[in-house]
């Protein structure tokens, strides 16, 4: 489920269209904020960390494409759903290339829009959880000694204890001790759990040599 405080930010210069979207979302028990222009939204955008944005692609002043570029410049990573008229599909495709999570062509079915919103909210919530998990793993990594880190990289590369010992110039028994220590420090339940953590934070290890 999406975070309780995740709101949908609806941006459309057409009052009737904006009000209709807000009514639909509130009827589905989704928190909504509305804006008559991209400029109005950008005034508060820096405080937006959760939820998603629904924007019309064609608006005066700042259009949906320019808004996406601004959000990317500001490093605001909330999902953006672009609404487009039939003639604006190429623009919507451009928006997807820039980073929009979805686009809906008018007229769209209410359930299609609600499905796109729920998908965006769930994705954003999942991204937040992944970032928190990554920060937690990086904190554990910081507690490893240099030698424990070396052993970890050997394990992630798929090397056996004996190979790691040879590469590091230590005994296999010492590798076992380092391995046990880093499993404890990383709070890993298994070798696969340890490898998964390492991959999440981008530790790929060296490629095993031929014949390893």
C-alpha positions as CSV (number, residue, x, y, z in Angstrom):
1,X,0.0,0.0,0.0
2,X,1.2,3.6,-0.7
3,X,2.3,5.8,2.2
4,X,-0.6,7.4,4.1
5,X,0.7,10.9,3.4
6,X,1.2,10.3,-0.3
7,X,-0.9,12.9,-2.3
8,X,-1.7,13.2,-6.0
9,X,-0.8,16.6,-7.3
10,X,-3.1,17.5,-10.2
11,X,-1.9,20.2,-12.6
12,X,-4.2,21.5,-15.3
13,X,-5.1,25.0,-16.6
14,X,-8.6,23.8,-17.4
15,X,-10.7,24.3,-14.3
16,X,-13.4,21.8,-15.2
17,X,-10.9,19.0,-16.1
18,X,-8.9,19.7,-12.9
19,X,-12.0,19.6,-10.7
20,X,-13.2,16.4,-12.3
21,X,-9.9,14.7,-11.7
22,X,-9.9,15.9,-8.1
23,X,-13.4,14.6,-7.5
24,X,-12.6,11.2,-9.0
25,X,-9.5,10.8,-6.9
26,X,-11.2,11.9,-3.7
27,X,-14.1,9.5,-4.4
28,X,-11.4,6.8,-4.4
29,X,-10.2,8.0,-1.0
30,X,-6.9,9.4,-2.5
31,X,-5.5,12.6,-1.1
32,X,-5.4,15.4,-3.8
33,X,-3.7,18.8,-4.3
34,X,-4.7,20.9,-7.3
35,X,-2.8,23.5,-9.2
36,X,-3.9,25.8,-12.1
37,X,-0.4,25.8,-13.6
38,X,3.0,24.2,-13.6
39,X,4.4,27.4,-12.2
40,X,2.1,27.2,-9.2
41,X,3.2,23.6,-8.5
42,X,6.9,24.4,-8.9
43,X,6.5,26.9,-6.1
44,X,5.9,24.0,-3.6
45,X,7.6,21.2,-5.5
46,X,10.8,21.2,-3.4
47,X,8.7,20.0,-0.4
48,X,7.1,17.2,-2.4
49,X,8.8,13.9,-1.5
50,X,6.0,11.4,-1.8
51,X,2.9,10.8,-4.0
52,X,2.7,11.4,-7.7
53,X,1.9,14.2,-10.2
54,X,-0.8,14.2,-12.9
55,X,-0.2,16.9,-15.5
56,X,-1.8,17.9,-18.8
57,X,0.9,17.9,-21.5
58,X,-0.4,21.2,-23.1
59,X,-0.5,24.2,-20.8
60,X,0.4,27.8,-21.2
61,X,3.7,29.1,-19.7
62,X,5.3,25.8,-18.7
63,X,4.0,22.7,-20.5
64,X,4.1,19.1,-19.2
65,X,7.4,18.4,-21.0
66,X,9.1,21.5,-19.5
67,X,7.7,20.6,-16.1
68,X,9.3,17.1,-16.3
69,X,12.7,18.7,-17.2
70,X,12.4,21.1,-14.2
71,X,11.5,18.3,-11.8
72,X,14.5,16.3,-13.1
73,X,16.8,19.4,-12.6
74,X,15.4,19.8,-9.0
75,X,16.0,16.0,-8.4
76,X,12.3,15.5,-7.5
77,X,11.7,11.8,-8.2
78,X,7.9,11.5,-7.7
79,X,6.2,9.6,-10.6
80,X,4.6,11.8,-13.2
81,X,1.5,10.8,-15.2
82,X,1.0,12.9,-18.4
83,X,-2.5,13.4,-19.8
84,X,-2.7,14.1,-23.5
85,X,-5.1,14.7,-26.3
86,X,-5.0,12.5,-29.4
87,X,-2.9,15.0,-31.4
88,X,-0.3,15.2,-28.6
89,X,0.7,11.5,-28.4
90,X,4.1,12.2,-29.8
91,X,4.6,14.8,-27.0
92,X,3.5,12.2,-24.5
93,X,6.0,9.7,-25.9
94,X,8.7,12.4,-25.5
95,X,7.6,12.8,-21.9
96,X,8.1,9.1,-21.3
97,X,11.6,9.4,-22.6
98,X,12.3,12.2,-20.3
99,X,11.0,10.3,-17.3
100,X,7.2,10.3,-17.1
101,X,5.9,7.1,-15.6
102,X,2.8,6.8,-17.8
103,X,0.6,8.8,-20.2
104,X,-3.2,8.6,-20.7
105,X,-4.9,9.7,-23.8
106,X,-8.2,11.6,-23.5
107,X,-10.9,10.5,-23.1
108,X,-9.8,7.9,-20.6
109,X,-11.8,5.5,-18.4
110,X,-11.9,6.4,-14.7
111,X,-10.6,3.0,-13.7
112,X,-7.7,3.3,-16.1
113,X,-6.7,6.6,-14.4
114,X,-7.1,5.2,-10.9
115,X,-5.1,2.1,-11.9
116,X,-2.2,4.3,-13.2
117,X,-2.3,6.5,-10.0
118,X,-2.2,3.5,-7.7
119,X,0.6,1.9,-9.7
120,X,2.6,5.2,-9.5
121,X,1.9,5.6,-5.7
122,X,2.9,2.0,-5.0
123,X,6.1,2.3,-7.1
124,X,7.1,5.5,-5.3
125,X,6.5,3.9,-2.0
126,X,8.6,0.9,-3.1
127,X,11.4,3.2,-4.2
128,X,11.4,4.9,-0.8
129,X,11.7,1.5,0.9
130,X,14.5,0.4,-1.4
131,X,16.4,3.7,-0.6
132,X,16.0,3.1,3.1
133,X,17.2,-0.5,2.7
134,X,20.2,0.6,0.7
135,X,21.2,3.2,3.3
136,X,20.9,0.5,6.0
137,X,23.2,-1.8,4.1
138,X,25.7,1.0,3.4
139,X,25.8,1.7,7.1
140,X,26.6,-1.9,7.9
141,X,29.3,-1.9,5.2
142,X,31.0,1.1,6.8
143,X,31.6,-1.1,9.9
144,X,33.6,-3.7,8.0
145,X,37.4,-3.7,8.2
146,X,39.4,-3.4,5.0
147,X,40.2,-7.1,5.0
148,X,36.5,-8.1,5.7
149,X,35.6,-5.9,2.7
150,X,38.2,-7.8,0.5
151,X,36.7,-11.1,1.6
152,X,33.2,-9.8,0.8
153,X,34.2,-8.8,-2.7
154,X,35.8,-12.2,-3.3
155,X,32.6,-13.9,-2.2
156,X,30.4,-11.7,-4.4
157,X,32.7,-12.6,-7.3
158,X,31.9,-16.2,-6.7
159,X,35.3,-17.3,-5.4
160,X,35.7,-20.2,-2.9
161,X,37.4,-19.6,0.4
162,X,40.6,-21.2,-0.9
163,X,40.7,-18.9,-3.9
164,X,40.1,-15.8,-1.7
165,X,42.9,-17.0,0.6
166,X,45.3,-17.3,-2.3
167,X,44.4,-13.9,-3.7
168,X,44.8,-12.2,-0.4
169,X,47.9,-14.1,0.8
170,X,46.2,-15.5,3.9
171,X,45.1,-18.9,5.1
172,X,41.7,-20.4,4.3
173,X,41.0,-20.6,8.0
174,X,41.6,-16.9,8.3
175,X,39.2,-16.3,5.4
176,X,36.6,-18.4,7.3
177,X,37.0,-16.1,10.4
178,X,36.7,-13.0,8.3
179,X,33.7,-14.5,6.5
180,X,31.9,-15.3,9.8
181,X,32.7,-11.8,11.1
182,X,31.3,-10.0,8.1
183,X,28.2,-12.2,8.0
184,X,27.5,-11.1,11.6
185,X,28.3,-7.4,10.9
186,X,26.1,-7.4,7.8
187,X,23.3,-9.3,9.6
188,X,23.2,-11.7,6.7
189,X,21.3,-15.0,7.3
190,X,23.0,-16.8,4.4
191,X,25.6,-16.4,1.7
192,X,22.9,-15.6,-0.8
193,X,21.6,-12.9,1.5
194,X,25.1,-11.4,1.8
195,X,25.5,-11.4,-2.0
196,X,22.0,-9.8,-2.4
197,X,23.0,-7.0,-0.1
198,X,26.3,-6.4,-1.9
199,X,24.5,-6.2,-5.3
200,X,22.0,-3.7,-3.9
201,X,24.8,-1.3,-3.0
202,X,26.7,-2.0,-6.2
203,X,29.5,-4.3,-5.0
204,X,30.0,-6.6,-8.0
205,X,33.4,-8.1,-7.1
206,X,36.1,-9.0,-9.6
207,X,35.2,-11.5,-12.3
208,X,36.3,-15.0,-11.6
209,X,39.4,-16.0,-13.6
210,X,39.0,-18.8,-16.1
211,X,39.2,-22.1,-14.4
212,X,38.1,-20.8,-11.0
